């Protein structure tokens, strides 16, 4: 069975590590056990699908990788 949440979490983790997440200005609760829809910077629909990523002014550094 396809696990949509697992894919969203994986993509978010790749983004976090590719952009030096440990040095973001605000990485509170990112990659914790809560639903990825509760992670700061991810906005979800009512059906828990990420529709927007907003990390403006959060000190992201690095390159996005094609995964």
trRosetta pair geometry for C-beta under 8 A, 3 or more apart (Angstrom, degrees):
i j d omega theta_ij theta_ji phi_ij phi_ji
2 7 7.8 -11 -180 -23 88 129
3 6 3.8 41 112 12 118 120
3 7 6.7 154 95 -16 68 82
4 7 5.8 -57 -154 35 35 111
4 8 6.4 33 151 -18 68 106
4 48 8.0 123 103 105 120 98
4 49 7.0 -46 159 -102 136 87
5 8 5.6 -55 -148 37 34 112
5 9 6.2 34 154 -19 67 107
5 35 7.4 -76 -144 -143 125 83
5 36 6.7 167 -161 14 81 115
5 48 6.8 -12 -89 138 101 126
6 9 5.7 -55 -147 37 30 112
6 10 6.3 33 154 -22 64 107
7 10 5.7 -53 -147 35 31 113
7 11 6.3 28 156 -16 65 106
8 11 6.0 -55 -146 38 29 108
8 12 6.2 28 155 -18 64 110
8 36 5.1 -176 122 70 112 159
8 49 7.6 -159 -78 -142 142 50
8 50 5.2 147 -144 -4 122 120
9 12 5.7 -57 -146 39 29 112
9 13 6.3 31 154 -21 65 106
9 36 5.1 -147 -85 -60 74 133
10 13 5.8 -56 -149 35 29 110
10 14 6.5 30 153 -19 64 104
11 14 5.7 -51 -149 34 32 113
11 15 6.5 35 151 -19 64 105
11 67 7.6 177 -115 69 71 135
12 15 5.6 -52 -150 36 33 114
12 16 6.3 39 150 -24 65 104
12 30 7.7 -144 161 -166 114 93
12 31 7.3 -176 120 -79 107 74
12 36 5.6 171 1 -147 160 127
12 39 6.7 98 -177 73 150 162
12 42 6.5 -25 -110 -73 133 140
12 50 7.6 169 -64 -68 114 163
13 16 5.4 -49 -147 32 34 117
13 17 6.4 21 160 -8 67 106
13 31 6.0 89 -102 -108 86 110
14 17 6.3 -61 -145 43 28 100
14 18 5.8 23 159 -17 65 117
14 65 6.8 -108 173 57 112 106
14 67 5.4 -64 -154 -24 161 164
15 18 5.9 -61 -137 42 24 108
15 19 6.1 -6 171 6 63 117
15 21 7.8 88 114 -66 64 118
15 53 7.4 -100 -165 -152 168 153
15 64 7.2 -7 -117 -119 76 90
16 19 6.8 -83 -148 48 16 90
16 21 3.6 8 -175 -56 79 153
16 27 7.5 97 -145 -140 108 118
16 30 6.1 162 -108 147 130 125
16 31 6.0 1 -61 -49 177 122
17 20 8.0 44 -171 -69 30 23
17 21 6.1 -47 -68 8 34 115
18 62 5.1 174 152 127 59 137
18 63 6.5 -85 176 80 105 49
18 64 6.0 85 130 -116 145 38
18 65 5.3 -143 -116 0 140 100
19 24 7.6 51 116 -73 102 103
19 55 7.8 81 123 122 159 164
19 60 4.0 -18 176 -161 128 97
19 61 6.2 129 -171 55 64 34
19 62 4.4 -152 -109 46 39 116
19 64 7.5 2 -60 -75 102 67
20 23 4.8 -23 148 41 106 109
20 24 7.3 152 105 -48 72 68
20 59 8.0 -81 93 132 112 87
20 60 7.0 145 52 -156 87 47
20 61 4.6 -6 28 62 138 92
20 62 5.2 161 -15 -32 90 119
21 24 5.4 -19 -154 -18 49 114
21 27 5.4 110 173 -118 85 137
21 30 6.5 -131 -169 107 126 141
21 31 7.6 83 145 -17 156 129
22 27 6.9 -79 -116 20 25 170
23 59 6.3 -104 129 129 82 124
23 61 7.0 -18 83 26 125 118
24 27 4.3 115 59 -55 118 98
24 30 7.6 34 48 21 151 155
24 55 7.4 -76 -139 -159 128 118
24 58 5.0 0 -163 158 102 97
24 59 5.4 156 -141 70 43 96
24 60 6.5 9 -104 -76 94 63
25 57 7.2 -32 31 140 150 69
25 58 5.1 -134 37 -151 98 51
25 59 4.6 121 -30 4 88 118
26 40 6.1 -78 133 118 111 153
26 58 5.8 -83 40 -134 86 101
27 30 4.7 -80 -169 31 72 125
27 40 7.7 -171 -143 59 22 120
28 40 6.1 55 70 -4 80 141
29 32 5.0 -67 -156 9 56 131
29 34 6.4 -11 -169 32 107 135
29 38 6.6 -85 159 128 133 93
29 39 5.8 -168 121 -122 91 57
29 40 5.9 105 64 -12 106 95
30 39 4.9 80 -114 -160 60 110
30 40 6.2 -75 -60 45 92 85
30 41 7.1 9 -94 29 119 120
31 39 7.2 70 -28 -117 36 134
32 39 7.4 166 31 -94 83 91
34 38 4.2 -66 141 67 130 137
34 39 7.1 162 84 -57 107 70
35 38 5.1 95 66 -1 80 99
35 39 8.0 -127 106 -17 52 81
35 48 6.6 -81 -175 -139 134 122
36 39 5.3 -31 -160 3 52 121
36 42 5.8 -38 155 97 83 166
36 44 7.7 118 99 -64 80 132
36 50 6.8 -52 121 -60 118 118
37 42 6.3 -118 -121 112 34 112
37 43 8.0 37 -150 -165 75 19
37 44 3.7 -43 -126 0 109 152
37 48 5.2 -100 -41 -137 144 78
37 50 7.1 -152 -92 -77 74 74
39 42 4.8 43 74 21 96 119
41 53 6.2 24 152 -164 91 67
41 54 5.4 -151 -152 70 62 60
41 55 4.8 28 -144 -76 133 78
41 58 6.9 -11 -92 -50 133 167
42 50 5.2 -56 -167 -123 107 113
42 52 7.6 148 -160 85 42 58
42 53 6.1 -16 -103 -108 64 69
42 54 8.0 -178 -73 27 20 73
43 50 7.1 101 70 -151 43 65
43 51 6.1 -60 100 61 88 80
43 52 4.1 -2 53 61 116 103
43 53 7.7 -152 20 -72 80 26
43 54 6.5 39 -16 2 113 113
44 48 5.3 0 173 -140 141 37
44 49 6.0 143 -155 65 85 30
44 50 5.4 -52 -93 -89 80 45
44 51 6.6 120 -132 7 29 83
45 48 7.0 -65 69 8 71 15
45 49 4.7 2 31 51 113 88
45 51 5.5 80 -43 -26 91 126
50 53 6.9 32 172 -62 121 83
55 58 4.3 -85 -178 34 83 138
55 60 5.5 67 128 -39 135 129
